[in-house]
Amino acid sequence: MRSLLIAVTGLYSYTHDLSELLDILAGAGFDEEIKVASEILTPPLHPSRYPGKRALSYNKERAERCLNSAKLILSWVKEVADP
């Protein structure tokens, strides 16, 4: 998503919050499903980025929800990057 942001806007954002990146990319057009997927994926990103943060506990359902969200966002990024 960060590469898409650079390609579309020329901006580089230091945030790791996917929802914030989407807000900047609002002109690229996305539906609510993409926004929800970004909100699902953002919390798992934060503990992995910062020392001392406790990692989230995963079960099969949460892992599948994250994987499906990542696939959805990746598909959207590819679609916007190469219509």
Buried (B, 14 or more C-beta within 10 A) or exposed (E): BBEBBEEBEEEEBEEBBBBEBBEBBEEBEBEEEBBEBBBBBBEBBEEEEEEEEEEEEEEEEEEEBBEEBBEBBEEBBEEBEEE
